[in-house]
Protein backbone atom coordinates (compact mmCIF):
# COMPACT_ATOMS: atom_id res chain seq x y z
CA UNK A 1 0.00 0.00 0.00
CA UNK A 2 1.50 3.31 -1.05
CA UNK A 3 0.98 5.83 1.68
CA UNK A 4 2.75 8.78 0.11
CA UNK A 5 5.58 8.93 -2.42
CA UNK A 6 7.86 8.40 0.50
CA UNK A 7 6.05 5.74 2.41
CA UNK A 8 4.67 2.29 1.72
CA UNK A 9 3.67 -0.59 3.91
CA UNK A 10 4.23 -4.28 3.25
CA UNK A 11 2.39 -6.87 5.27
CA UNK A 12 2.41 -10.64 4.99
CA UNK A 13 0.13 -13.06 6.88
CA UNK A 14 -1.41 -10.31 8.96
CA UNK A 15 1.87 -8.83 10.18
CA UNK A 16 3.62 -5.69 8.97
CA UNK A 17 7.06 -6.54 7.51
CA UNK A 18 8.41 -3.32 6.01
CA UNK A 19 7.54 0.36 6.23
CA UNK A 20 9.39 2.97 4.21
CA UNK A 21 10.03 4.44 0.77
CA UNK A 22 8.05 2.66 -1.98
CA UNK A 23 11.18 1.40 -3.79
CA UNK A 24 12.64 -0.22 -0.70
CA UNK A 25 9.32 -1.79 0.28
CA UNK A 26 8.72 -3.12 -3.23
CA UNK A 27 12.13 -4.72 -3.33
CA UNK A 28 11.42 -6.67 -0.16
CA UNK A 29 7.99 -7.90 -1.35
CA UNK A 30 7.81 -11.55 -2.44
CA UNK A 31 6.22 -12.08 -5.87
CA UNK A 32 2.44 -12.27 -5.95
CA UNK A 33 1.78 -9.89 -3.05
CA UNK A 34 -1.19 -7.68 -4.08
CA UNK A 35 -0.58 -3.94 -4.38
CA UNK A 36 -2.86 -1.10 -3.39
CA UNK A 37 -1.72 2.17 -4.90
CA UNK A 38 -3.32 5.04 -3.06
CA UNK A 39 -1.57 8.26 -3.94
CA UNK A 40 -2.29 11.32 -1.81
CA UNK A 41 -3.53 9.30 1.12
CA UNK A 42 -2.38 9.08 4.69
CA UNK A 43 -1.98 5.75 6.44
CA UNK A 44 -2.65 5.43 10.14
CA UNK A 45 -2.94 2.44 12.44
CA UNK A 46 -6.52 1.12 12.57
CA UNK A 47 -8.64 3.28 14.84
CA UNK A 48 -9.98 1.67 18.03
CA UNK A 49 -13.16 3.07 19.54
CA UNK A 50 -12.45 3.01 23.28
CA UNK A 51 -16.07 3.04 24.48
CA UNK A 52 -18.86 1.39 22.50
CA UNK A 53 -22.19 -0.34 22.99
CA UNK A 54 -21.89 -2.10 19.66
CA UNK A 55 -24.67 -4.63 20.24
CA UNK A 56 -27.15 -1.96 21.29
CA UNK A 57 -26.18 0.15 18.30
CA UNK A 58 -26.47 -2.88 16.03
CA UNK A 59 -29.99 -3.59 17.31
CA UNK A 60 -31.01 0.06 17.01
CA UNK A 61 -30.09 -0.05 13.34
CA UNK A 62 -32.88 -2.62 12.86
CA UNK A 63 -35.49 -0.57 14.70
CA UNK A 64 -37.69 2.08 13.16
CA UNK A 65 -35.35 5.04 12.76
CA UNK A 66 -36.91 8.22 14.12
CA UNK A 67 -33.79 10.30 14.68
CA UNK A 68 -33.89 13.54 12.75
CA UNK A 69 -37.64 13.29 12.11
CA UNK A 70 -39.04 16.78 12.67
CA UNK A 71 -42.79 16.34 12.98
CA UNK A 72 -45.09 14.11 14.97
CA UNK A 73 -47.00 13.31 11.76
CA UNK A 74 -43.87 12.00 10.08
CA UNK A 75 -43.09 9.80 13.12
CA UNK A 76 -46.60 8.32 12.90
CA UNK A 77 -46.19 7.78 9.16
CA UNK A 78 -42.90 5.92 9.59
CA UNK A 79 -44.22 3.79 12.44
CA UNK A 80 -47.37 2.99 10.40
CA UNK A 81 -45.16 1.71 7.57
CA UNK A 82 -43.06 -0.46 9.93
CA UNK A 83 -43.32 -4.25 10.07
CA UNK A 84 -44.39 -6.10 13.20
CA UNK A 85 -41.39 -8.21 14.31
CA UNK A 86 -41.80 -10.90 16.98
CA UNK A 87 -45.19 -9.39 17.80
CA UNK A 88 -43.93 -5.82 18.38
CA UNK A 89 -43.09 -2.62 16.54
CA UNK A 90 -39.98 -1.05 18.09
CA UNK A 91 -38.50 2.30 17.19
CA UNK A 92 -36.04 4.80 18.58
CA UNK A 93 -34.96 8.40 18.31
CA UNK A 94 -38.09 10.60 18.43
CA UNK A 95 -37.65 14.10 19.78
CA UNK A 96 -40.81 16.00 20.83
CA UNK A 97 -39.07 19.39 21.11
CA UNK A 98 -41.05 21.69 18.85
CA UNK A 99 -44.17 19.49 18.63
CA UNK A 100 -47.58 20.98 19.48
CA UNK A 101 -49.07 17.70 20.73
CA UNK A 102 -47.38 15.41 23.24
CA UNK A 103 -46.87 11.76 22.28
CA UNK A 104 -50.02 9.74 23.10
CA UNK A 105 -51.15 6.14 22.78
CA UNK A 106 -54.28 6.88 20.69
CA UNK A 107 -52.32 8.06 17.66
CA UNK A 108 -50.36 4.78 17.72
CA UNK A 109 -53.50 2.66 18.41
CA UNK A 110 -54.94 3.90 15.10
CA UNK A 111 -52.02 2.47 13.10
CA UNK A 112 -51.10 -0.75 14.97
CA UNK A 113 -53.11 -3.17 17.08
CA UNK A 114 -49.82 -4.93 18.01
CA UNK A 115 -47.79 -3.38 20.82
CA UNK A 116 -45.63 -0.40 19.82
CA UNK A 117 -42.60 0.80 21.80
CA UNK A 118 -40.65 3.93 20.77
CA UNK A 119 -37.56 5.14 22.65
CA UNK A 120 -36.92 8.87 22.76
CA UNK A 121 -33.70 10.31 21.35
CA UNK A 122 -32.12 10.71 24.80
CA UNK A 123 -33.44 7.30 25.97
CA UNK A 124 -35.08 8.95 28.99
CA UNK A 125 -38.68 8.46 27.79
CA UNK A 126 -40.75 5.91 25.89
CA UNK A 127 -43.88 6.36 23.78
CA UNK A 128 -46.10 3.29 23.73
CA UNK A 129 -49.60 2.33 22.54
CA UNK A 130 -52.48 0.73 24.45
CA UNK A 131 -51.45 -2.80 23.47
CA UNK A 132 -47.99 -2.23 24.94
CA UNK A 133 -49.47 -0.82 28.16
CA UNK A 134 -51.75 -3.88 28.38
CA UNK A 135 -48.84 -6.25 27.70
CA UNK A 136 -46.90 -4.68 30.60
CA UNK A 137 -50.00 -4.60 32.85
CA UNK A 138 -49.92 -0.80 33.21
CA UNK A 139 -53.36 0.61 34.12
CA UNK A 140 -54.70 3.69 35.89
CA UNK A 141 -54.15 1.76 39.13
CA UNK A 142 -50.41 1.31 38.52
CA UNK A 143 -48.35 3.56 40.81
CA UNK A 144 -45.40 5.58 39.48
CA UNK A 145 -42.17 3.68 40.23
CA UNK A 146 -39.46 5.47 42.25
CA UNK A 147 -37.58 7.77 39.88
CA UNK A 148 -40.17 7.45 37.12
CA UNK A 149 -43.52 8.80 35.97
CA UNK A 150 -46.43 7.32 34.06
CA UNK A 151 -47.88 10.41 32.38
CA UNK A 152 -51.71 10.47 32.83
CA UNK A 153 -54.61 12.37 31.25
CA UNK A 154 -57.32 14.36 33.09
CA UNK A 155 -59.14 11.11 33.93
CA UNK A 156 -56.05 9.48 35.41
CA UNK A 157 -55.57 7.14 32.43
CA UNK A 158 -51.97 6.55 31.22
CA UNK A 159 -51.41 8.61 28.04
CA UNK A 160 -48.75 6.27 26.61
CA UNK A 161 -45.82 8.47 27.62
CA UNK A 162 -43.45 6.93 30.17
CA UNK A 163 -40.65 8.95 31.76
CA UNK A 164 -37.32 7.86 33.24
CA UNK A 165 -37.62 4.65 35.30
CA UNK A 166 -41.27 4.11 34.30
CA UNK A 167 -39.76 2.94 30.98
CA UNK A 168 -38.46 -0.10 32.87
CA UNK A 169 -42.05 -1.27 33.45
CA UNK A 170 -42.24 -2.19 29.74
CA UNK A 171 -38.67 -3.25 28.93
CA UNK A 172 -39.00 -6.84 30.25
CA UNK A 173 -41.85 -7.45 27.79
CA UNK A 174 -39.97 -6.46 24.66
CA UNK A 175 -39.01 -9.44 22.51
CA UNK A 176 -35.37 -10.48 22.86
CA UNK A 177 -33.51 -10.89 19.58
CA UNK A 178 -32.67 -14.45 18.59
CA UNK A 179 -29.01 -15.45 18.44
CA UNK A 180 -29.41 -15.52 14.67
CA UNK A 181 -30.65 -11.92 14.57
CA UNK A 182 -28.01 -10.73 17.00
CA UNK A 183 -25.22 -12.23 14.90
CA UNK A 184 -26.67 -10.75 11.75
CA UNK A 185 -26.93 -7.21 13.13
CA UNK A 186 -23.45 -7.43 14.67
CA UNK A 187 -22.01 -8.41 11.27
CA UNK A 188 -23.69 -5.32 9.78
CA UNK A 189 -22.37 -3.10 12.57
CA UNK A 190 -18.89 -4.54 12.02
CA UNK A 191 -19.05 -3.60 8.33
CA UNK A 192 -20.21 -0.13 9.21
CA UNK A 193 -17.29 0.22 11.65
CA UNK A 194 -14.85 -0.84 8.91
CA UNK A 195 -16.40 1.71 6.57
CA UNK A 196 -15.33 4.55 8.87
CA UNK A 197 -11.88 3.18 9.67
CA UNK A 198 -12.55 1.36 12.94
CA UNK A 199 -10.60 -1.87 13.43
CA UNK A 200 -11.27 -2.43 17.14
CA UNK A 201 -13.66 -1.60 19.94
CA UNK A 202 -13.64 -1.59 23.73
CA UNK A 203 -17.20 -2.74 24.14
CA UNK A 204 -19.29 -2.29 27.28
CA UNK A 205 -22.29 -4.58 27.19
CA UNK A 206 -24.35 -7.44 28.54
CA UNK A 207 -23.24 -11.06 28.46
CA UNK A 208 -25.54 -11.93 25.54
CA UNK A 209 -23.36 -9.72 23.33
CA UNK A 210 -20.22 -11.48 24.56
CA UNK A 211 -21.84 -14.75 23.45
CA UNK A 212 -22.58 -13.22 20.05
CA UNK A 213 -18.95 -12.10 19.66
CA UNK A 214 -17.84 -15.63 20.61
CA UNK A 215 -20.08 -17.10 17.92
CA UNK A 216 -18.69 -14.71 15.31
CA UNK A 217 -15.16 -15.58 16.34
CA UNK A 218 -15.77 -19.32 16.18
CA UNK A 219 -17.23 -18.99 12.67
CA UNK A 220 -14.15 -16.92 11.70
CA UNK A 221 -16.24 -13.83 10.98
CA UNK A 222 -14.94 -11.52 13.71
CA UNK A 223 -12.86 -8.82 12.03
CA UNK A 224 -12.71 -6.30 14.88
CA UNK A 225 -10.33 -6.49 17.83
CA UNK A 226 -12.83 -6.58 20.67
CA UNK A 227 -11.94 -5.85 24.29
CA UNK A 228 -15.12 -6.86 26.07
CA UNK A 229 -15.91 -5.20 29.41
CA UNK A 230 -18.63 -7.24 31.13
CA UNK A 231 -21.10 -5.80 33.64
CA UNK A 232 -20.25 -6.12 37.34
CA UNK A 233 -23.51 -8.08 37.76
CA UNK A 234 -21.78 -10.96 35.93
CA UNK A 235 -18.68 -10.89 38.16
CA UNK A 236 -19.52 -13.91 40.35
CA UNK A 237 -20.41 -15.95 37.29
CA UNK A 238 -17.19 -14.92 35.50
CA UNK A 239 -15.00 -15.74 38.50
CA UNK A 240 -16.68 -19.13 38.86
CA UNK A 241 -15.78 -19.85 35.26
CA UNK A 242 -12.14 -19.11 36.05
CA UNK A 243 -12.06 -16.06 33.78
CA UNK A 244 -10.14 -12.83 34.34
CA UNK A 245 -9.07 -9.63 32.59
CA UNK A 246 -6.59 -10.06 29.77
CA UNK A 247 -7.70 -13.57 28.82
CA UNK A 248 -8.86 -14.30 25.30
CA UNK A 249 -7.55 -14.30 21.77
CA UNK A 250 -6.14 -11.72 19.39
CA UNK A 251 -9.74 -11.02 18.33
CA UNK A 252 -11.79 -11.19 21.50
CA UNK A 253 -10.37 -10.59 24.96
CA UNK A 254 -11.69 -9.65 28.38
CA UNK A 255 -11.29 -6.14 29.80
CA UNK A 256 -12.33 -4.86 33.22
CA UNK A 257 -15.71 -5.26 34.90
CA UNK A 258 -17.93 -2.25 34.29
CA UNK A 259 -19.71 -0.45 37.13
CA UNK A 260 -21.36 2.94 37.59
CA UNK A 261 -20.63 5.60 40.20
CA UNK A 262 -23.03 8.25 38.89
CA UNK A 263 -25.42 9.25 36.08
CA UNK A 264 -25.03 11.81 33.31
CA UNK A 265 -24.78 15.54 32.73
CA UNK A 266 -27.76 15.58 30.34
CA UNK A 267 -30.13 14.25 33.00
CA UNK A 268 -28.27 16.14 35.76
CA UNK A 269 -27.60 12.91 37.63
CA UNK A 270 -23.81 13.28 37.40
CA UNK A 271 -22.53 13.51 40.99
CA UNK A 272 -20.96 16.94 41.70
CA UNK A 273 -18.90 18.41 44.55
CA UNK A 274 -20.96 21.64 44.37
CA UNK A 275 -24.60 22.04 43.28
CA UNK A 276 -25.69 22.44 39.66
CA UNK A 277 -25.92 26.14 38.74
CA UNK A 278 -29.03 27.76 40.24
CA UNK A 279 -30.02 24.66 42.27
CA UNK A 280 -29.17 22.91 45.51
CA UNK A 281 -28.88 19.63 43.68
CA UNK A 282 -25.49 17.90 43.43
CA UNK A 283 -26.65 14.70 41.74
CA UNK A 284 -25.74 11.53 43.61
CA UNK A 285 -23.83 8.28 43.57
CA UNK A 286 -25.96 5.64 41.91
CA UNK A 287 -23.99 2.77 43.43
CA UNK A 288 -23.42 2.97 47.21
CA UNK A 289 -19.67 3.49 47.65
CA UNK A 290 -19.28 0.52 49.99
CA UNK A 291 -20.90 -1.74 47.42
CA UNK A 292 -18.66 -0.39 44.63
CA UNK A 293 -15.57 -0.83 46.80
CA UNK A 294 -16.45 -4.43 47.71
CA UNK A 295 -17.06 -5.26 44.06
CA UNK A 296 -13.73 -3.71 42.98
CA UNK A 297 -11.85 -5.61 45.71
CA UNK A 298 -13.52 -8.92 44.86
CA UNK A 299 -12.77 -8.33 41.20
CA UNK A 300 -9.12 -7.42 41.75
CA UNK A 301 -8.54 -10.42 44.03
CA UNK A 302 -9.71 -12.65 41.16
CA UNK A 303 -7.58 -10.87 38.55
CA UNK A 304 -10.23 -8.52 37.20
CA UNK A 305 -9.52 -4.91 36.38
CA UNK A 306 -12.11 -2.26 37.23
CA UNK A 307 -13.77 -0.10 34.56
CA UNK A 308 -15.78 2.53 36.40
CA UNK A 309 -18.16 5.15 34.99
CA UNK A 310 -17.63 8.60 36.57
CA UNK A 311 -18.84 11.89 35.05
CA UNK A 312 -19.30 14.50 37.80
CA UNK A 313 -16.29 15.85 39.73
CA UNK A 314 -17.44 14.13 42.96
CA UNK A 315 -17.77 10.80 41.17
CA UNK A 316 -14.39 11.30 39.50
CA UNK A 317 -12.79 12.00 42.90
CA UNK A 318 -14.41 8.92 44.46
CA UNK A 319 -13.42 6.77 41.50
CA UNK A 320 -9.82 7.96 41.87
CA UNK A 321 -9.91 7.24 45.63
CA UNK A 322 -11.28 3.74 45.14
CA UNK A 323 -9.41 2.61 42.04
CA UNK A 324 -6.01 4.01 43.11
CA UNK A 325 -6.03 1.61 46.10
CA UNK A 326 -6.59 -1.50 44.00
CA UNK A 327 -3.73 -3.95 43.42
CA UNK A 328 -2.41 -4.22 39.87
CA UNK A 329 -3.82 -6.92 37.63
CA UNK A 330 -3.04 -7.94 34.03
CA UNK A 331 -4.75 -4.85 32.53
CA UNK A 332 -4.81 -1.28 33.81
CA UNK A 333 -7.84 -0.12 35.79
CA UNK A 334 -9.77 2.58 34.00
CA UNK A 335 -12.25 5.37 34.55
CA UNK A 336 -14.83 5.91 31.80
CA UNK A 337 -15.88 9.44 30.75
CA UNK A 338 -13.85 11.39 33.39
CA UNK A 339 -15.83 14.40 32.21
CA UNK A 340 -15.52 16.94 35.02
CA UNK A 341 -12.40 17.01 37.13
CA UNK A 342 -11.55 19.26 40.11
CA UNK A 343 -8.11 20.94 39.85
CA UNK A 344 -6.90 19.02 42.91
CA UNK A 345 -7.56 15.75 41.11
CA UNK A 346 -6.04 16.52 37.71
CA UNK A 347 -2.81 14.60 38.21
CA UNK A 348 -4.15 11.67 40.18
CA UNK A 349 -5.13 9.47 37.23
CA UNK A 350 -1.58 9.56 35.87
CA UNK A 351 -0.06 9.03 39.31
CA UNK A 352 -2.11 5.86 39.80
CA UNK A 353 -1.33 4.55 36.30
CA UNK A 354 -4.99 4.54 35.28
CA UNK A 355 -6.44 4.64 31.80
CA UNK A 356 -8.78 7.61 31.35
CA UNK A 357 -11.35 6.75 28.69
CA UNK A 358 -12.96 9.89 27.26
CA UNK A 359 -15.36 10.65 24.40
CA UNK A 360 -14.54 13.87 22.52
CA UNK A 361 -17.65 13.69 20.25
CA UNK A 362 -19.86 14.49 23.26
CA UNK A 363 -18.39 17.99 23.13
CA UNK A 364 -20.41 18.59 19.95
CA UNK A 365 -23.58 18.58 22.05
CA UNK A 366 -22.35 19.11 25.62
CA UNK A 367 -20.75 22.57 25.49
CA UNK A 368 -24.03 24.47 26.13
CA UNK A 369 -25.03 21.97 28.84
CA UNK A 370 -21.71 22.33 30.65
CA UNK A 371 -22.00 26.12 30.51
CA UNK A 372 -25.56 26.06 31.80
CA UNK A 373 -25.24 23.46 34.56
CA UNK A 374 -21.59 23.50 35.63
CA UNK A 375 -20.70 27.17 35.00
CA UNK A 376 -17.09 27.95 35.88
CA UNK A 377 -16.28 24.33 36.57
CA UNK A 378 -16.49 23.90 32.82
CA UNK A 379 -12.78 24.59 32.45
CA UNK A 380 -12.19 21.18 34.05
CA UNK A 381 -14.55 19.41 31.65
CA UNK A 382 -13.01 17.45 28.79
CA UNK A 383 -9.63 18.73 30.00
CA UNK A 384 -7.70 16.81 27.33
CA UNK A 385 -4.47 18.80 27.32
CA UNK A 386 -4.20 19.21 31.09
CA UNK A 387 -4.71 15.47 31.52
CA UNK A 388 -2.25 14.56 28.79
CA UNK A 389 0.33 16.91 30.32
CA UNK A 390 -0.16 15.21 33.68
CA UNK A 391 1.11 12.06 31.98
CA UNK A 392 -2.26 10.30 31.86
CA UNK A 393 -3.04 7.63 29.29
CA UNK A 394 -6.04 8.98 27.36
CA UNK A 395 -8.17 6.56 25.34
CA UNK A 396 -10.75 8.12 23.00
CA UNK A 397 -14.06 6.68 21.88
CA UNK A 398 -17.60 7.55 20.86
CA UNK A 399 -20.04 5.89 23.29
CA UNK A 400 -21.97 4.77 20.19
CA UNK A 401 -25.04 4.83 19.90
CA UNK A 402 -25.01 8.00 22.04
CA UNK A 403 -22.68 9.59 19.46
CA UNK A 404 -21.62 8.51 15.97
CA UNK A 405 -19.02 5.74 15.74
CA UNK A 406 -17.31 7.71 12.93
CA UNK A 407 -13.93 8.70 14.43
CA UNK A 408 -13.75 11.78 12.24
CA UNK A 409 -16.24 13.35 14.66
CA UNK A 410 -14.01 12.58 17.64
CA UNK A 411 -10.84 13.78 15.94
CA UNK A 412 -12.60 16.97 14.93
CA UNK A 413 -13.84 17.54 18.49
CA UNK A 414 -10.47 16.94 20.13
CA UNK A 415 -8.76 19.34 17.70
CA UNK A 416 -11.41 22.05 17.46
CA UNK A 417 -13.53 21.86 20.66
CA UNK A 418 -16.70 23.32 19.14
CA UNK A 419 -20.37 22.43 18.95
CA UNK A 420 -21.68 20.72 15.83
CA UNK A 421 -22.32 24.18 14.37
CA UNK A 422 -18.70 25.22 14.87
CA UNK A 423 -19.17 27.54 17.85
CA UNK A 424 -17.22 29.16 19.39
CA UNK A 425 -15.00 29.77 16.34
CA UNK A 426 -11.70 29.45 18.18
CA UNK A 427 -12.89 26.56 20.29
CA UNK A 428 -14.22 26.24 23.80
CA UNK A 429 -11.41 26.44 26.39
CA UNK A 430 -9.01 26.29 23.44
CA UNK A 431 -6.03 25.66 25.73
CA UNK A 432 -7.35 22.10 26.12
CA UNK A 433 -7.19 21.31 22.38
CA UNK A 434 -4.99 18.43 21.27
CA UNK A 435 -3.06 18.20 18.02
CA UNK A 436 -3.61 15.54 15.37
CA UNK A 437 -0.75 13.30 16.47
CA UNK A 438 -1.87 13.31 20.12
CA UNK A 439 -5.45 12.57 19.09
CA UNK A 440 -4.52 9.65 16.84
CA UNK A 441 -2.42 8.28 19.71
CA UNK A 442 -5.58 8.20 21.87
CA UNK A 443 -7.32 6.13 19.19
CA UNK A 444 -4.44 3.74 18.45
CA UNK A 445 -1.47 3.32 20.79
CA UNK A 446 -3.37 4.13 24.00
CA UNK A 447 -6.22 1.63 23.44
CA UNK A 448 -3.65 -1.04 22.55
CA UNK A 449 -1.95 -0.34 25.89
CA UNK A 450 -5.31 -0.50 27.70
CA UNK A 451 -5.93 -3.91 26.10
CA UNK A 452 -2.47 -5.19 27.03
CA UNK A 453 -1.51 -5.36 23.34
CA UNK A 454 0.83 -2.41 22.89
CA UNK A 455 3.67 -4.65 21.66
CA UNK A 456 1.50 -6.02 18.83
CA UNK A 457 -1.05 -3.37 17.87
CA UNK A 458 -1.50 0.39 17.55
CA UNK A 459 1.46 1.25 15.29
CA UNK A 460 2.38 1.03 11.63
CA UNK A 461 5.71 -0.67 12.25
CA UNK A 462 7.37 -3.99 11.46
CA UNK A 463 6.19 -6.78 13.72
CA UNK A 464 2.85 -5.11 14.45
CA UNK A 465 -0.50 -6.51 13.34
CA UNK A 466 -1.57 -5.18 9.93
CA UNK A 467 -4.54 -3.18 11.24
CA UNK A 468 -4.40 -0.10 9.01
CA UNK A 469 -6.50 2.63 7.47
CA UNK A 470 -5.74 4.76 4.40
CA UNK A 471 -7.48 8.14 4.59
CA UNK A 472 -8.21 10.52 1.74
CA UNK A 473 -6.42 13.35 3.49
CA UNK A 474 -3.16 15.09 2.81
CA UNK A 475 -0.49 13.71 5.16
CA UNK A 476 0.36 17.36 5.88
CA UNK A 477 -2.74 17.30 8.09
CA UNK A 478 -0.34 16.58 10.93
CA UNK A 479 0.05 20.30 11.16
CA UNK A 480 -3.52 21.10 10.19
CA UNK A 481 -6.92 21.40 11.74
CA UNK A 482 -9.78 19.05 12.54
CA UNK A 483 -11.93 20.29 9.70
CA UNK A 484 -9.54 18.94 7.08
CA UNK A 485 -9.68 15.46 8.61
CA UNK A 486 -13.46 15.56 8.92
CA UNK A 487 -13.73 16.33 5.21
CA UNK A 488 -11.64 13.29 4.28
CA UNK A 489 -12.74 9.68 4.59
CA UNK A 490 -11.46 6.16 5.03
CA UNK A 491 -10.61 4.63 1.62
CA UNK A 492 -9.15 1.30 2.70
CA UNK A 493 -9.46 -0.55 6.00
CA UNK A 494 -7.25 -3.53 6.76
CA UNK A 495 -7.68 -5.80 9.79
CA UNK A 496 -5.24 -8.61 10.48
CA UNK A 497 -3.85 -8.15 6.97
CA UNK A 498 -7.25 -8.64 5.33
CA UNK A 499 -8.76 -5.79 3.30
CA UNK A 500 -12.20 -5.50 4.93
CA UNK A 501 -13.26 -2.23 3.26
CA UNK A 502 -12.30 -0.60 0.00
CA UNK A 503 -14.17 2.57 -0.97
ZN1 LIG B 1 -21.48 4.22 27.48
Boltz pocket constraint, residues with backbone or C-beta under 6 A from the ligand:
constraints:
  - pocket:
      binder: B
      contacts: [[A, 51], [A, 52], [A, 53], [A, 204], [A, 399]]
      max_distance: 6.0
